Amino acid sequence: MTQRAVEVLASVDWVAAEDTRHTRPLLQSLGINQSLISLHDHNETHRSVQLLTRLQQGESGALVSDAGTPLINDPGYFLVKLLRQHHITVVPIPGPSAVITALCAAGLPTDRFSYEGFLPAKQGKRVLALERLKEDVRTLVFYESPHRVQATLADLQQVFGNERAMSVARELTKKFEQFVSGSIEEVIHYFEQNPDKIRGEFVLMIGGAPEKEMASLSEWDGLIQVLLKQGLPVKQIADIIVDYAGVKKKPVYSRILELKALME
């Protein structure tokens, strides 16, 4: 909890909280006795309209969630979208987020990553979602609950194989915080041998697929020329090719510049 966050929570007219029963003790521990309003998945739509009205009348408010950052797998998206549409100033107060906290200590590449939230609960849909990410070169980040984490690990092994690097973080920022790193097979083996560690909320991080070497730059010439004719910037075209083909950006960028020069 930053000093800035404490000052904001103490100065606003009200605090919208995912669960007031969790937020009240936190505020009281900071010496803040604030008016609390519930805002959660089941009431966010109509509650947001109520809060918009109060803000338009000159009040100020804050939004908090039970753990982590609002909107990151927590309520708040509808509210923020509504406020933006009505030109209400929304000020982000930096704070802890499990995605970033886990990545910082995972030992996996962080220059590019994709946060995927919770995977589908049903295995068939979960495997399908993973298959779509199999060739992604970015580090992949998922949230998972303790009662489903072993099934999800098994599906990761099925889709990504045994050797893909991964790191599992649990109980972040708490007394029993733990990271388990290694290959997917090694991580699965650890939790099979230590079932007492399957507790708390999990962050699963998977190393990206190895980048493919482009056999021939010329195989993309036709697409590049079409995109150039449409007036797309060189950087945007390079991003499209890289994201689609999983290839290195530098040679693609150079080839686009070559083709652009020939077309001028």
N, C-alpha and C positions, 0 to 999 in steps of 0.2 A: 504494500500500500504506500504510494508516494505521498509526500507532503501536499503536493498540489491536489491530489484526489481527496485527501482529508479536508482541505480548505473548501473545495467545491461542494462536497457533500454537506458540510456544515453551513454553507451560505445559501443554498437553494431553498425554495419554498416547499418542495417535496421530493421524495426519491421513489421512483418506480422500480420495483424489485420483483425478480422472478418468484421468490418465495420470501415473504416478509418474516416468516419464522426463522429463517437463516440470516437475513440481513439485519434484523433488529439487534441481536447480540453483538454482531460485528460493529455496528455503529455505536452501541453503548460502550463497547470496549475502547472506543476512540473518544469517548466523551461527547458523542453526538446524539441528541434526542430529536430526531427528525420525523416529520409526517411521512408515513410509508403508504404506497399504493401498489397493489399487486398488478403485475403485468406478466402473463405467461402464455404458453401456446394456446390455451383454451379461451382466453379472453382478450387477446392482443388486438383484434380488429376493432371491437367497440370501445375498448379502453383507450386505444390510440386516439380515437375521435374525441373522447372526453379530455384527454391530455392536451390535444391540439387547441381545443377551446380555451383551456386554462392558460396556455402559453400566449395565445392571441390576446388574452385579457391582461397581459403584462406580468404573469408569474414566471418563475424560472424553475426548472426541474432537472433531475439527474436520473440516468438509467443504469442499473447494475444487474448482474446475473449472479447465480449462486457460486459459480467457480469459473475462472477464466475471463474472457472478454465477451460482452454482449454481441449478439449477431453471429458469433463464430460457434455454430451448433447450439446457439442459445437464442431466446426470443429477442426481438428488437427490430428486425428488418422492416416489418410493415410500418412501425412507428417512425423510423428514420426516413423511410421513403415518403410517408405522408407529410412529415415536417418539411422535407426538402421541397416537395410540390407546393407547399404553402409559404415558402421562403422564410421559414423559421431557422435561425442559426443553430447548427449542430456542431458542438465542439468535442472532438475525441480526447479523452484523457488516457494516455498510455498506461498500460498495466499488464499483468501476467496473462499469457495465452499459452495453453499446453502445446500448440503446434510449434511455436517459435522456441519455447523453453526446451522442448524435447530435442529439436533439431540442433540446438546449440551444443549439446553434449553427446550426440549420437555417433559422431565420427563418420558420418556419411556426407557426400557432397551437398552443399547448401546454396551453390550459386544459382541453381534452378531446381525448384521442387513443385509438386502439385499436391495440394491438400484436398483429399477426397471425402472427408467426414466419415460417417458411419456407412459401412457396406450394407447391402440388403440383408434382412434377417433370414430369408429362405435361401438354402444352399444353391439351388439352380440359378437364381437371379444373382447371387453373390459371385458364383463362378463366371457367369456371363460378364459381369461388371469387371472382374479381374482380367478376363481374356482381352477386353478392349484396351486394357492398360499394359498388356504384356510387353509391347515393344516401345513403351514410353522411356525415353532416355533420362527423364528427370527422376529425382528421388521422390518416392510416393509416400504420402502420410495418411494414415487412417486412425480413427478413434474406434475403440471396441470396449465392450462391457465384459466383466469377468466370466459371466455364465456362457458367453459365446466365443471367447477368445481362442480356445483350443480348436473349435470347428473352423474358425477363420484361418488359423495358422495352417491347418491341414489343407484348406483350399488354396492358400498361398503356395504351399509346397506342390500341390497338383498342377497349378498354372505356371509358376515361375521356376519350378525345379528345386533341387536340394541346395545348390551352391550360391544362389543369389544372396548378396550381403544384406543383413537387416539388423535393426536394433529395436528393442522393445523397451519402452519406458512405462513405469507404473508409479502411482502414488506421488506424482510430481509435487515438489515443494513441501511434502509432508514428512513425518518422522521416518517412515519406512520407504522413502524414495529409492527406486532401483532401476538400473539399466541392465538389460541382458543383450549382448551383441555377439554376432558371429554369422555363420551361414544360416539359412532358413532351417536346415536340418538340425544344426546345433541348438538353435533356439527352441525348437520343438522338443528336442531331447531334454533340455534343461527343465522345461515346465512339466514334462512327463515324470522326471525324477524329483521335482519339487512342487507337488500339487498345492502345498500350503502357501505358495507364492501367488496363486491365481486369485488375487484380491485387489480391489480398488479399480480405478479407471485406467485403461491402457491406451498408449499411443504406439501404433505399429509403423515403423519406417523401413521402407524397402529401397535398396539401391536401384538406380535406373538400369535399363537394358544397355548393353555395350553399344556404342554408336557404330553404325555401319559405315564401312569405307565405301565411298562412291566409286563404283566400278568405272563409270565414264560420265564425266560432267555433261557430255553432249546429250545424254538421254533425257535431260530436262530442258534442253534448248527450246523445244516447241512450246512448252508451257510458259517458260520465261518470256519468250517473245510475245505470246498472247497477252500476258500480264503487263508487259511494257507498253504494248499498243493501247491497253486500257488506261494507261497513265498512272499505274501504281508506283509508289516510291521504291527505290532499289531495296531499302532496308525491309520494307513490308514484304516484298517478293521473296527475299532471302528467308525471312521468318516463316513464310508459308511453306517453302521447300523443306526447310529444316524440320518444322513440326510434322510435316507429312511423311518425310522419308527417313527421319532420324539420322541425318548426316551432319557433318561438321559445317559450321556456318562460313568460315573464312574462305574456303575454295568456292563455295556457292556464290558468295558475295562478289568474289573476283570475276567469276564467269558471267554474272549478270552485268557487271560493268563493261566487260568485253563485248557482249552482245548489244548492249545499249549504244556503245560507241560505233559498232558496225551499222546500226540501224539509223544513226543520225546523219 
